[in-house]
Amino acid sequence: MALQAKVEDLKGLFLFDGMSDEQLDEIASFVKLKKYAAKDIIYYENDIKKQLYYLKTGHVKVYKVDRFENEIFLYDIKSDNMITKISSLSDDSINCFGNIECLEPCEVLIIDYEKFKNFCIANPQILLRVVEIFAKRNQMLECLINRELVYDGVAKVAFTLVNELDTFNSLKKQEVAYRLNIQPETLSRILKKLIKRDLIKSEQGIIEILDLEGLKEIYE
């Protein structure tokens, strides 16, 4: 059940940084706060929404499903970030890009899109936050394109080790393989190959980089 948001729910979030209490009070009037459990679906790809979804706390994954019902992992989103992908502020509704599933309990702000746009017109400073959020999202999508269309399996693993080593080490290898859209057996072979080349080492399943530039050369 979604509850009416309060000013305290908005304070400290990147999107609303610099807003006065009066501005936050106005924003709260058209925002709902909803809690989700782990594995809940916030929305499905191809849904059409008239709200923006902003992740206040928690961690979600974005994925698509192919015609064989296989999940294709795209990327994940962590606390204090926009879930919704906006193509144009001139649109009246939003076409959802992918399925959004909670990886842990989450708090989500559900923002009336039309009222938010009107607020942006009257308070253009918030648009700078929106632009920054989606500039970072575009960088994420560029990495996704490289990962899925340009890189082979070895390059995918090398890129992930260089840029997301902590995340790589925090996940089970099966989950890493899922995120890279490769088979677990393929991931194991690639890691062994990188170890043999003295680019990385593995101690009790934890990867340590030995040759950062050597890894970068694989995908650059």
Buried (B, 14 or more C-beta within 10 A) or exposed (E): EEEEBEBEBBEEBEBBEEBEEEBBEBBBEBBBBBBBEEEBEBBEBEBEBEBBBBBBBBBBBBBBEEEEEEBEBBBBBEBBBBBBBBEEEEEEEBEBBBBBBBBBEBBBBBBBBEBBBEBBEEBEEBEEBBEEBBEEBEEBBEBBEBBBEEBEBBBBBBBBBBEBBEEBBEBEEEBBBBBBBBEBEBBEBBBEEBBEEEBBEEEEEEBEBBEEEBBBEBBE
